[in-house]
Every structure is written in structure tokens, then in C-alpha cells.
Amino acid sequence: MPGSIRNSTRNTRNSTRNRARTRGSGLSKVLAAVAVVATVAAAAAQEPASETALERSLAQLRHVVGGWDVVTEMLNPDGTVAGSASGTYDFEWAVPGRVVRGISEIPELGQRSAILFFVDEARAEIEMVSVGADGRLWRMRGPLGGETRTTEEYATADGGTGQLRFTRYAVSADRFESKMEWTDDGGATWHPGNHQVFVRRVVAR
């Protein structure tokens, strides 16, 4: 994972053509890995406006428990689709009402990650952490009740920094969409990374 980040960031600084190639290699894997962190953290259905931010975030935990089928589209710099991959997300309670644990798998990208999803009341944040086979820990955090999550800045090979940002939208009880964007200039410019569609898996009876 660290090598993928360094290579993709170096390419994105060189040219638009290099950015497009990166979408199908290193950066696409980074985006998919971090999507594990972000998408589930924002997977709640719409909640009444009268609810507090904490209540909305706790509702997100309840909502995400279960299985989801997901299609991830990797995007070119102009927003067109460079490729797609199918995967699954499965979650259950670790601490009922407070902490969710889960597994994300995207076979076509060779990714399997373990996840913890929880609310940090002291910091007024909702957070999810994810770790894959490479041992790299990803953290994505946002304000309680919010729709956007960001990673911490990470160092790039050329001495700069990169960051990823996730936003969810078109939310319903059993379906939602999300987009991941990336920046290598401190947030002055955000570029399209991927688009995902999550559909709750129907359990056969």
C-alpha cells in the first residue's frame, strides 16, 4: 500500500495521462481501501432533523449492520469510468449499540480488510479504521452526524502530502451511493477517484 501511494502521487503530479493510468493501478487500490473506511461510516438512512448529531451517528451504526453488495467504479481525471469491480461488505455488533466490526472484500482488486466503526463522543467524531494484509492502518473521521469523511494526510515520495475525501449521497434504507476524491495540494483542488453503489443484500428465507 505505501508504495502504491507514492507511485500514484508522483504520477498525478506529472501529467493528466499519468493520472489516468494511476486510476487503474496504485491509486485505485488506495481509493478502494479507504472506501472501506469511509462508505460504511456514512451508510445511514436519512434521519429526522430533530435528532442530535450523536443520535444520527449512532443510527449509522445500527443501519450498517448486515450485508452489502457494492460496485466500485474507478474514475479518470475527467470523471469518466476507467474500470469497475464488485465486492461485499459484512458487519455485525462487537459492542451492541456502540461498536461495529466487519470485513470488506473486493476480489478483483485483491483486497480484504478488517474494520472497526465507532463514535468518539469526546472528540465529537465518527470514526472507522481499516487494516488489510499489508498491515497499513487507515483512519477516516468526520464530525458527528456529518456526510463527509477524510483521511489523515500521508507523505508522498516527492516530499508532498496526499489526502482522500469521501461523501455519501442518494441515501435510502437499503441503498446509497458515494464518491471518493483525492488531493495532493492541501485541499486546494480535489480530483475524482471512485464512485460506489451499495445495495443491502437480501437474505434468503
Secondary structure, 3 states (H helix, E strand, C coil): CHHHHHHHHHHHHHCHHHHHHHHCCHHHHHHHHHHHHHHHHCCCCCCCCCCCHHHHHHHHHHHHCEEEEEEEEEECCCCCEEEEEEEEEEEEEEECCCEEEEEEEEHHHCEEEEEEEEEECCCCEEEEEEECCCCCEEEEEEECCCCEEEECCEECCCCCEEEEEEEEEEEECCEEEEEEEEECCCCCCCEEEEEEEEEECCCCC
